[in-house]
């Protein structure tokens, strides 16, 4: 048995889902998705070296 509050919450959730979908479609139109360039793909897939504290202090002359 649904209460009035439960019914209203379900309506609000449906409205929020609708607004979220509309916003998503608007963003897709305004900001089209681009394919990454070769340089970007290389940066994404390369494993970065993590510097130690002593290496950072050397760079900053501290």
RASUL-V492088 format. One line per field, one symbol per residue. phi: phi as a letter, one per 40 degrees, with the letter a starting at -180 (. if undefined). A space follows every 10 residues. Layout:
BEGIN
phi=???
END
This chain:
BEGIN
phi=.ccccccccc cccccccccc cccccccccc bccbcccdcc cccccccccc cccccccccc fb
END
